Amino acid sequence: MFGVLTFDTFIKLVGVLGILIPTAYFVVMYRSPKTTPVERSRLIAYIPLFIASIMFWAIQEQGSTILANFADKRTELDFAGIHISPAWFQSLNPLFIIIFAPVFAWLWVKLGNRQPTVPQKFSLGLLFAGLSFLIILLPAYFGGAASLVNPLWLVLSYFVVVIGELCLSPVGLSATTKLAPAAFSAQTMSLWFLSNAAAQAINAQIVKFYTPETEMLYFGVIGGVALLLSLLLYVLSPKIQTFMKGVK
């Protein structure tokens, strides 16, 4: 009635809550008398992992928004004698996960104690997420913003981000259960899923900057930021590992 609750203000409200609620969760758990000093240390270790998760999901979830639009408007849909529906690209993520999840499960078991640490796996997840956006930037760089892109570029982008997802998502669930304070185990699992909510809230704001004219800048900046965060997380991994107090 008063023109206050519009779609725009509602989206902004969700964006603010997506950041404030996880922050409040961390503060309450950290300051609680039920949380032991060891558990507080583990919560500190969880914060950079949580931030990395937000950055990863902010890229991965754009597969159903920006990349879906890219598949519809910027991709050559007649390929090898087949007309491709843009909706088909949405099947790539679950298809690649079904195929490669057992491979990664085997790989971690095979490596045993030689496998990367939890922070290093998160770093790898961010690395592949950033690369997936830089990959989709390349055809526009070589062919121009007005040309239609070979669909294999889009397939490759989805494939690379799935590799990152398999490095980060199941590991994140495992790390959350291990790093959670005993008194807040259920709440900490909720906190993990709030990293996806926070990413979606941020996406609601940053996708506004995507246009055909800003395409290369958009993919380049987001992909570049993910790579920088990946490098920073990798450098800090040994320090984060010490705060995890024996959790591997």
C-alpha positions in Angstrom: 0.0 0.0 0.0 2.8 2.4 0.9 5.2 1.4 -1.8 7.8 0.2 0.7 7.7 -3.6 0.2 8.7 -3.8 -3.5 10.6 -6.7 -5.2 13.7 -4.5 -5.1 13.6 -3.8 -1.4 12.7 -7.4 -0.6 15.7 -8.7 -2.6 17.9 -6.2 -0.7 16.4 -7.4 2.6 17.2 -11.0 1.8 20.7 -9.9 0.8 21.3 -8.2 4.2 19.9 -11.2 6.1 22.0 -13.6 4.1 25.1 -11.9 5.6 23.8 -10.9 9.0 22.3 -14.2 10.1 25.6 -16.3 9.6 27.6 -13.6 11.3 25.2 -13.7 14.3 25.5 -17.5 14.4 29.3 -17.2 14.6 29.2 -14.6 17.4 26.6 -16.5 19.5 28.5 -19.8 19.2 31.9 -18.2 19.9 30.7 -16.3 22.9 28.6 -19.1 24.4 29.9 -20.5 27.8 29.0 -23.9 26.3 31.8 -23.6 23.8 35.2 -24.8 25.0 38.5 -23.0 24.1 39.4 -25.8 21.6 36.0 -25.4 20.0 36.5 -21.7 19.7 39.7 -22.3 17.9 38.0 -24.6 15.5 35.3 -21.9 14.9 38.0 -19.5 14.0 39.4 -22.0 11.5 35.9 -22.5 10.1 35.5 -18.8 9.2 37.8 -18.7 6.2 36.3 -22.0 5.0 32.9 -20.4 5.2 34.0 -17.3 3.3 35.5 -19.6 0.6 32.3 -21.5 0.4 30.3 -18.3 -0.2 32.7 -17.3 -3.0 32.4 -20.8 -4.6 28.6 -21.0 -4.5 28.4 -17.5 -5.8 30.0 -18.8 -9.0 28.5 -22.3 -9.1 24.9 -21.1 -8.7 25.3 -18.8 -11.6 25.2 -21.9 -13.8 21.4 -21.7 -13.5 21.2 -17.9 -14.0 23.9 -16.1 -16.0 25.2 -19.2 -17.8 21.6 -20.3 -18.5 21.1 -16.9 -20.2 24.5 -17.4 -21.9 23.4 -20.8 -23.3 20.2 -19.2 -24.7 21.6 -16.0 -26.2 25.3 -16.5 -26.8 25.7 -20.2 -27.7 25.6 -21.8 -31.1 22.7 -24.3 -30.6 23.0 -26.1 -33.9 26.0 -28.3 -33.4 27.1 -31.5 -35.2 23.8 -31.8 -36.9 21.8 -31.6 -33.6 19.7 -28.7 -32.4 20.5 -28.2 -28.7 17.9 -26.9 -26.3 19.4 -24.3 -23.8 17.7 -26.2 -21.0 19.9 -29.3 -21.7 22.9 -27.5 -20.3 21.2 -27.6 -16.9 21.7 -31.4 -16.9 25.5 -31.1 -17.1 26.0 -30.4 -13.4 24.2 -33.4 -12.0 25.5 -35.6 -14.9 29.1 -34.8 -14.1 28.6 -35.2 -10.4 27.1 -38.7 -10.9 30.0 -39.7 -13.0 32.9 -38.2 -11.0 31.7 -38.3 -7.4 32.8 -42.0 -7.1 36.1 -41.1 -8.7 36.8 -38.5 -6.1 35.7 -40.8 -3.3 38.1 -43.4 -4.6 40.9 -40.8 -5.0 40.7 -39.5 -1.4 40.7 -43.0 0.0 43.6 -44.0 -2.3 45.7 -41.0 -1.2 45.0 -41.6 2.5 47.2 -39.4 4.6 48.8 -37.9 1.5 45.6 -36.2 0.4 45.3 -32.4 0.6 44.2 -30.9 3.9 40.6 -29.5 4.3 41.7 -25.9 3.6 43.7 -27.0 0.6 40.7 -28.8 -0.8 38.7 -25.6 -0.3 41.4 -23.7 -2.1 41.2 -26.2 -5.0 37.4 -25.7 -5.1 37.9 -22.0 -5.5 40.6 -22.4 -8.1 38.4 -24.5 -10.4 35.4 -22.2 -9.8 37.5 -19.2 -10.9 38.8 -21.1 -13.9 35.3 -22.0 -15.0 34.5 -18.3 -15.4 37.8 -17.5 -17.1 37.1 -20.4 -19.6 33.8 -18.9 -20.6 35.5 -15.6 -21.1 37.9 -17.0 -23.7 35.5 -17.4 -26.7 34.3 -13.8 -26.3 37.9 -12.7 -26.2 38.9 -14.5 -29.4 35.6 -14.3 -31.3 34.2 -11.1 -30.2 31.1 -10.3 -28.0 28.7 -10.5 -31.0 29.7 -14.0 -32.2 27.9 -17.2 -31.1 30.0 -19.5 -28.9 30.8 -23.2 -29.6 28.7 -25.1 -27.0 31.7 -27.1 -26.0 33.1 -24.1 -24.2 30.0 -24.0 -22.0 30.3 -27.8 -21.4 33.9 -27.3 -20.3 33.0 -24.5 -18.0 30.3 -26.6 -16.3 32.7 -29.5 -16.1 35.5 -27.5 -14.4 33.2 -26.0 -11.8 31.9 -29.5 -10.9 35.5 -30.6 -10.3 35.7 -27.7 -7.8 32.3 -28.7 -6.3 33.6 -32.2 -5.6 36.7 -30.8 -3.9 34.6 -28.4 -1.7 31.0 -29.5 -1.1 31.3 -33.0 0.4 34.5 -32.0 2.2 32.7 -28.9 3.6 29.9 -31.1 5.1 32.5 -33.3 6.7 34.5 -30.4 8.1 31.4 -28.8 9.5 30.5 -31.8 11.6 34.0 -32.1 12.9 34.6 -28.4 13.6 31.2 -27.8 15.2 31.0 -27.2 18.9 29.3 -30.1 20.6 26.5 -27.9 22.0 25.8 -26.4 18.5 26.2 -29.3 16.2 22.8 -28.9 14.5 23.1 -25.2 14.3 26.6 -25.4 12.7 25.2 -27.7 10.0 22.5 -25.1 9.3 25.4 -22.5 9.2 27.0 -24.5 6.4 23.9 -24.3 4.2 23.7 -20.6 5.0 26.9 -20.1 3.1 24.9 -21.0 0.0 22.1 -18.7 1.1 24.6 -15.9 1.5 26.1 -16.6 -1.9 22.6 -16.4 -3.5 22.0 -13.2 -1.7 25.2 -11.7 -3.1 24.4 -13.0 -6.5 21.1 -11.2 -6.5 23.1 -8.0 -6.5 26.1 -8.8 -8.7 24.2 -10.3 -11.6 22.8 -6.9 -12.2 26.2 -5.9 -13.6 26.0 -8.6 -16.3 25.2 -7.3 -19.8 26.5 -8.4 -23.2 28.7 -5.3 -23.2 30.2 -6.1 -19.8 30.5 -9.8 -20.3 34.3 -10.1 -20.4 34.7 -7.8 -17.5 32.1 -9.6 -15.5 33.5 -13.1 -16.0 37.1 -11.8 -15.7 36.6 -9.9 -12.4 34.6 -12.6 -10.6 36.9 -15.4 -11.9 40.0 -13.3 -11.0 38.7 -12.7 -7.4 38.1 -16.4 -7.0 41.7 -17.2 -8.1 43.1 -14.6 -5.7 41.1 -16.0 -2.8 42.2 -19.5 -3.7 45.8 -18.5 -3.6 45.3 -16.7 -0.3 43.5 -19.7 1.2 46.3 -22.0 0.0 49.0 -19.8 1.6 47.0 -19.7 4.9 46.2 -23.4 4.9 48.9 -24.4 7.4 47.9 -21.7 9.8 44.2 -22.6 9.5 45.1 -26.2 10.0 46.7 -25.4 13.4 43.5 -23.7 14.5 41.6 -26.9 13.7 43.2 -28.6 16.7 43.7 -32.1 15.2 40.7 -32.2 12.9 41.8 -33.5 9.5 
